[in-house]
Amino acid sequence: MKHLKGYKDYLDENYLLSIFNLAMDSKGYWTFYLHDHKLLLAKVTQNDTYDVELTDKDSVSLTIPKTQIKALHSEELNPSVQKKIKSDPKVKKLNLKPIITARPRHHIKNKSLYVLMKERQVMFFTLLEGDIIRGLIAAFTRYDITVHLKGGIPVTLLRHSVYDLRDKKGRCYLKTFQETHKDWQKSTLYTNITE
């Protein structure tokens, strides 16, 4: 019987973590990329199941549904990150809105993310409003994916905000494609359970 080496241990240690808890524990300001191409600089003051409570630099408190957040990173990375985010005009023209319920989202299998992370493949994430994030997958949880941009700059994407995921050759890694093609089984990490 074959399995992905280290996969179960990774999920046991990381799957239930949350970037919002990390941001709250940091006590610093974070840049939030919201739908409608809005940016918000704020601290996380509370992480609830479906919403996150934020306080901006004017001490205004806001409650934001997590589905409105596409990505986030710590404030000091602002100049580096914003230069590296590109845009896909075709996706942008679709005027896609946040996908509230889980079923119609553009899912990525955990097995795919694990192999791509371990093999350090450069990937291209396209978000629902056309933002393109290029980099290496550094970590993933049930709700988010952290990508290291060029230079190791970390940006965390919310999984519900992903529209597409492709490698340099244009191969798709969305669940709808990978359910059939199972690229994770081609990895050297996919090995006999006795090894």
C-alpha positions in Angstrom: 0.0 0.0 0.0 1.4 3.4 -1.0 1.1 6.7 0.8 2.7 10.2 0.8 5.7 10.2 3.1 5.3 12.6 6.0 1.8 13.8 4.8 -0.2 12.6 7.8 2.3 14.1 10.3 2.2 17.4 8.4 -1.6 17.6 8.6 -1.6 16.5 12.3 0.7 19.4 13.2 -0.6 22.1 10.9 -4.0 21.6 9.5 -6.0 23.3 12.2 -3.7 26.3 12.6 -5.0 29.8 11.5 -3.2 32.8 10.0 -5.6 35.0 11.9 -4.4 33.6 15.3 -0.8 34.2 14.2 -1.6 37.8 13.2 -3.4 38.3 16.5 -0.5 36.9 18.5 1.9 39.2 16.6 0.1 42.3 18.0 1.3 44.1 14.8 -0.5 45.6 11.9 -1.2 43.4 8.8 -2.3 44.3 5.3 -5.5 42.7 4.3 -6.5 42.3 0.6 -10.2 42.6 0.5 -12.7 42.0 -2.4 -13.5 45.0 -4.6 -9.7 45.6 -4.7 -9.6 47.2 -1.3 -6.6 47.2 1.0 -6.9 47.5 4.8 -4.1 48.0 7.4 -5.3 46.7 10.7 -4.5 44.5 13.8 -6.5 41.3 14.5 -8.2 41.6 17.8 -10.4 38.5 17.6 -10.7 35.4 15.4 -14.2 34.0 15.3 -15.5 31.1 13.2 -16.7 33.1 10.2 -15.6 36.7 11.0 -12.4 38.4 12.1 -12.4 41.5 14.3 -9.9 44.2 13.2 -8.8 47.5 14.5 -7.3 50.0 12.0 -4.7 52.7 12.7 -7.4 55.2 13.6 -8.6 52.8 16.4 -11.8 52.0 14.4 -13.0 48.5 15.1 -14.4 46.5 12.2 -15.9 43.0 11.8 -15.1 41.5 8.5 -16.5 38.2 7.1 -13.5 36.0 6.3 -14.9 35.4 2.8 -14.3 39.1 2.1 -10.5 38.6 2.7 -8.4 37.3 -0.2 -4.9 37.5 1.3 -2.8 39.1 4.0 0.7 39.7 5.1 2.5 41.7 7.9 2.7 45.5 7.4 6.4 45.8 6.9 6.3 43.7 3.7 4.0 46.2 1.9 6.5 47.7 -0.5 8.0 44.3 -1.5 4.7 42.5 -1.9 2.6 45.0 -3.8 5.3 45.2 -6.6 5.2 41.5 -7.0 1.4 41.0 -7.4 0.4 40.8 -11.1 -3.1 40.7 -12.6 -4.9 38.5 -15.1 -7.1 40.9 -17.1 -9.4 38.0 -18.3 -10.2 36.9 -14.8 -10.5 40.5 -13.6 -13.2 41.1 -16.3 -15.3 38.2 -14.9 -16.1 40.4 -11.9 -16.2 37.4 -9.6 -17.7 37.8 -6.2 -16.7 36.0 -3.0 -17.9 32.4 -2.9 -19.7 32.1 0.4 -20.6 28.4 0.5 -17.9 25.7 0.2 -19.3 23.5 -2.6 -18.8 25.9 -5.6 -15.3 27.0 -4.5 -12.2 26.2 -6.6 -10.7 23.5 -4.3 -7.1 22.3 -4.2 -6.4 18.9 -2.8 -4.2 18.8 0.3 -2.2 16.0 -1.3 -1.4 18.3 -4.2 -0.4 21.2 -2.0 1.8 18.9 0.1 3.8 17.5 -2.8 4.1 21.0 -4.5 5.4 22.4 -1.1 7.9 19.6 -0.5 9.2 19.6 -4.1 9.5 23.4 -4.0 7.8 24.0 -7.3 7.2 27.6 -8.4 3.4 28.0 -8.7 1.0 30.6 -9.9 -2.1 31.3 -7.8 -4.9 33.3 -9.5 -7.4 34.8 -7.1 -11.1 35.5 -7.8 -10.4 39.1 -8.8 -7.5 38.2 -11.1 -4.6 38.9 -8.7 -1.7 36.5 -9.5 0.6 35.4 -6.8 3.8 33.6 -7.9 6.0 31.7 -5.5 6.7 28.6 -3.5 4.1 27.0 -1.2 5.6 27.3 2.3 2.7 26.0 4.4 -1.0 25.2 4.2 -3.8 24.7 6.7 -7.5 23.9 6.3 -8.3 27.5 5.5 -5.1 29.2 4.1 -2.0 28.7 2.0 1.3 30.6 2.7 3.3 31.4 -0.4 6.9 32.7 -0.4 7.3 35.2 -3.2 10.7 35.8 -4.7 13.2 36.6 -1.9 11.2 34.4 0.6 8.6 37.1 1.3 5.5 35.4 2.9 2.0 36.1 1.8 -1.0 34.1 3.0 -3.9 33.4 0.7 -7.3 32.4 1.9 -8.2 29.1 0.2 -11.8 30.4 -0.6 -10.3 33.2 -2.6 -8.4 31.0 -5.1 -9.7 30.8 -8.7 -6.9 28.8 -10.3 -3.5 27.1 -9.5 -1.0 26.2 -12.2 2.7 25.4 -12.6 5.2 27.1 -14.9 4.0 24.8 -17.8 0.4 25.7 -17.2 -0.7 22.4 -15.7 -3.7 22.8 -13.5 -3.7 21.7 -9.8 -7.3 22.3 -8.9 -9.2 19.4 -7.4 -11.5 19.1 -10.5 -8.4 18.3 -12.7 -6.4 16.4 -10.1 -9.2 14.0 -9.1 -8.5 12.3 -12.5 -4.8 13.0 -13.0 -3.5 12.4 -9.5 -0.1 14.1 -10.0 0.8 13.5 -6.3 1.1 9.8 -7.2 4.0 10.7 -9.6 6.1 12.2 -6.8 9.0 10.3 -5.2 7.2 11.1 -1.9 4.5 8.6 -2.9 6.0 5.4 -1.7 5.3 2.0 -0.1 4.1 2.3 3.5 6.9 0.0 4.7 9.6 2.4 3.5 
